[in-house]
Amino acid sequence: MTTAPARAPEDVIGESVQVQAETFLDQHRDALSSCLDGLSEEQARRSLVASKTTLLGLVKHATFVEKVWFSEAVTGRPRDELGIEAGPDESFDLDDGDTIAGVQEAHRAACRASRAAVAGLGPDDLLPGNRRGPLPLRWVYLHVLRELAQHCGHADILREQVLGADTPAS
């Protein structure tokens, strides 16, 4: 869980677009992080596709996404100064020390930092630190929501494969 107040999308129908976007973001952040719940470390690292994509790698990548869009884009500080990978491909790389608990906690911390970084900003406020140039916060919310939704779908399929491979045939 990202430790944000748990609000369902139905709870924010009459709220501002910003509150709605933040609620949907938190729902997808939680869904992606929870794809690791109940898995063994081996299951979380299991490679089932030709790319670097694993369940643990997806959550580690989501941490990178949070830092790119809510640290780099907000502050304009370079990635090396922020201690994040130069590109998205490297963000899927798993180290021997990466564990489910550690990757989930890093993700929760990045989500908390993301919320703090944009607290007080409005949807039309420009974030200066992107290679495309200044972008409005609303665009960043939509972009991150799209990416998280895609990765939640990836995680659903990988988790189904992992759990199915470990279930004895009847």
N, C-alpha and C positions, 0 to 999 in steps of 0.2 A: 504494500500500500504506500501511496505517496504522502500520507499523513495530512492531506488537505481535508477540510470539512467535507464529509460525505453528503453530497447533494446529487440527486438523480436528475437527469435531463428534464423529467416531468416537473420537477420542483422549480425550474427556472423559466418556464414558458413565458411568463409575463415580465421577466427581468430584461435588463439591457443586453445588447448583443455581446458586449464584453463579458458579462457574467455568464451568458450562455456558452461562449467560446471557452472560457476558463473551466466551466463545468464539464464540457465535452472533453477538453484536454485531460483533465484529471481522471475522468472515467477511462480514457484510453491508456493513460500512464499506468493506472492501477491494473488494467487488464493485461498489459504487456508484462509488467513485473510479476504478476501472479501466475504467468505461464510456467514459472519455475517451482511453484508450490507443490510439495509432495514428491518431487523428483529426487533421484539420487544424483550425486555429482557426475557420475558416468552418464546418466541419461541426459542431463543438462548439457553436457559437452558432446554428445553423440552427433556425428556428422552423417547426414542422410541425403545431402545434395552436393552437387559438384562445387558450389561456391563455399565460402567460409561460414555460411550461415548455420548456426546452431542456436538452440534456445538460449543458452547462456550468452552467446555472442550477440544475439538480438537485444537483450537487455543491456549489455555493455555498450552496444552501439547507440541505444536510446539515451544513455547517459551522455555520450558524445554529442548527440543531437541537441539535448538540453543545453549543453555548454556552448555549442556553436551559436544557437539561436537566441539564447537568453544571457550569455556572458559576452561572447565575441561581438554579436550584433548590437547589443545594448551599449557596451563600453568602447568598442573599437580596438580593444587590446588584441594583439596577435595570438594565434593559437599556441605557439611555443611558450609565450609568457603565461598563458592560462594553463599550461601543462596538458594540453590535449593534442591528439594526433593531427598530422597535417591534412589528412584526407579521410573520407568515410571508410574506405576499404580497410585501412589499418585499425579502425575502431572495432572491428569484429575479431581481431586477434586475441586469443586467450593466452594468458600467462599461467605458469604452473601454480601460482598463488591465487588465481581467480577461483572463488568459491561462490556457491549460490548466495549464501548469506552476505558475503562481501560485495558482490555485484549488485544485489538488491539494495543494500544499504547505500552504496555509491549512487545508485539511481534515485533513491529517496532523497538523498542529500542534494543531488543536482536539481531535482524537482522543487525542493524547498527554496534553493537559491534562485531558480527561475522565477518562482512566484515573487520572491523578494525583489528581484531585479526590475520587475515591471510594475510593482506596487506604486500606485500613484500616477501611472501613465494611462493615457486614454488610447482608444483604438486608432486614432488618427495621428498620434505622436510618432515621429520618425525615429527609427533606430539607425544610427550612423555607421555601424561597423560591419557592413556586408560588402562583398566584392561587387555586387550589382549597384551599389550606391545606397543612399538612405531608403529604408523601407518602412511603411507604416506598420505599427504593431498588429493591426488587424490582419494584414497579409501574412505576417510571421505566424500568428495564431493559426490561420488556415493552412499554411504550408506544413507546420509541425503536426497539426491534426491529421492532414492527409498522410504524412509519413508514418505516424503512429498507427493509423488505421490499416495501412498496408502491412506493417510489421505485425500487428495483432493477427491479421489473416495468415501471415506466414507462420506465426507461432501456433495458431490453432492447428494447422495442418501438421507441422513438425511434432507437436505434442501428441496428436492422434497417432502418428506413425511410431513415435517412441513408445507410447503406452501399448499400442497394438502389437509391437514387436516383442514386448515383454509379457504378453498375455498368452498363456498356454492354449493351444487349439483344443476345442472340445470334441 
